[in-house]
C-alpha cells in the first residue's frame, strides 16, 4: 500500500469538502451586520427617524433644461441642471472584438430618481444653473449653483476620465447664520446592468432580489448586505456607503470632511436601491468634499480608486486562483477576439498544467481495473479452494499494490477547486456579459437551447461507461449524466463550455493513453 497516496487523497478530500461547505452549503453571500456601527433608527430628538421625504420649493420656475454629457474611458454620464445630478449613466462595454455597446446602468424616471441629488430637511432647490464647465484630457469639471430661501447651494463635480471616480464638493452658503439650521441629504441609486437588453431579447437577465446589494463600511473593510438587512437601519459616519449589482458598484469611498453624519438606504420599485448620506445640522457656510466609485467590478479599476473595494469581487478564499484565471482569460481574448474561444484555450492550458497528475491517474485507473480483473479471475478459478484463493489474491496485491485508489482520486479532487475558481469568474464577470459564441448570445446566461448541457451529459456518459461493461453500472452512469445535464442547464453558458471542453479533452487523453499503451 502506498501510504503517501492514501494520506494525500484523504487530505485533499477533506479540503475539498470544506470548500464545498463554504461555497455551496454554508457560505453567507453577505457580510454580517457591523454591530458597532449599524443602528436601528430610534425615535428621539438625538437619533431622529430616517428621512426620505423631499419638498421642492421652486416648482413653478420657468427654466431651460440643460443636459451635459461627459465621456470617460469606461462610462458616459448625462448631468442635468435639474437637480444638478446624473439623469443617466451608461457603461461602455465591448461584448466582442467588433461590437461596442452602451449599457444603461442608471436612468432617472422622476425628480427624486436622480443620482447626486441634494435634499434639505426643509424646502429643497431643484433648478440649478451651470456656472462653469471644463472638459480636459484627465478630468471634466461641472459647477452648478442654485438659490434657496436664505442662501445658495453649489455643487462642483470632478469626473475622472481614466478611472471610474467622481469627486463632489458641496458648498452650503446661507446669507446669514440660520436660526433654524438645515440638514442636507445626498441621494444616489444603486446601479443595475441586469435589466439591459442583449442582442436576443430571450437572453435578457431580469433583476432578482439577490442581484442588488447595499455596500457598507464593516469595521474598516467593505462588505455587502442583502436588501432585507437594510430597512430602518443607519450607519454612523460611514466611510463607505452605496449599492451594487452583479457587475457594477456605485459607492462613496472617501468622506474626509465628514459630510456623512449617518448613512442609510431605501428599497423602492423592483428591488431598486437608493443610498442616503445625511449631514449634521448646519447654519453657517460650510464645504464638504467626497469621492465616489462608479463603474464595473474590476480589480484593476478598484485598485486605481480604492483597493478596499476588492472585497466586493466575490471570489472567496480562492480569489488568487480566480484572478489568475481571469488574467489568462483576458490574454486569450486579446488574441482570439472571442471569450468562447478564450475559455476553450484556458481549458486546454489547465489540462496541460495538470497533465502529469492526469497521466498518473490514468495509470492508477488502469492498474486498479487490471487488479480487479485478476481478482475476479482468481475468485472464479479457486472458488472451491479457499487457501489457493488467498494465495492468488496475495500475489495480485503484491504485484499491483493498493495505492492505485489515491492516484485515481487525486486528479478528480484537484478539479474541484479549479471548477469553483472558474465558476466565480464565468458566472459574474462583466467581460462575459453579452459576449457571443457560436449560437450563444450571452456567456454569463444559461445556454438558451440547452445544447451545451446536453453535450456535457453525453460526454460524461461516454467517459464513465468506457471502463464499465456491466449493464447495471452503465445505467448508473446514464442516470448520473442526466442529473449532470440538468444541473448545467441552470449554469452559465461559459461554465458549461468549460466543463464540456474539459470532458472532451479527458476523452481524448484516455483514448491516446490506451493507444500508446497498447502499442
Secondary structure, 3 states (H helix, E strand, C coil): CCHHHHHHHHHHHHHHHHHHHHHHHCCCCCCCCCCCCEEECCCCCCCCCCCCCCEECCCCCCCCCCEEEEECCCEEEEEECECCEEEEEEEEEEEECCEEEEEEEEECCCHHHCECEEEECCEECCECEEEEEEECCCEEEEEEEEEECCEEEEEEEEEECCCCEEEEEEEEEECCCCCCCECEEEEEECCCCCCCCCCCHHHCCCCCHHHCEEEEEECCEEEEECHHHCCCEEEECCCCEEEECCCEEEEEEECCCCCCCEEEEEEECCCEEEEEEECCCECCCEEEEEEEEEEECCHHHHHHHCHHHHHHHCCHHHHHHHHHHHHHHHHHHHHHCCHHHHHHHHHHHHHHHCHHHHHHHHHHHHHHHHHHHHHHHHHHHCCCCHHHHHHHHHHHHHHHCCCHHHHHHHHHHHHHHHHHHHHHHHCCCHHHCCCCECCECCCCCCCCCCHHHHHHHHHHHHHHHCCCCCHHHHHHHHHHHHHHHHHHCCCCHHHHHHHHHHHHHHHHHHHHHHHHHHC
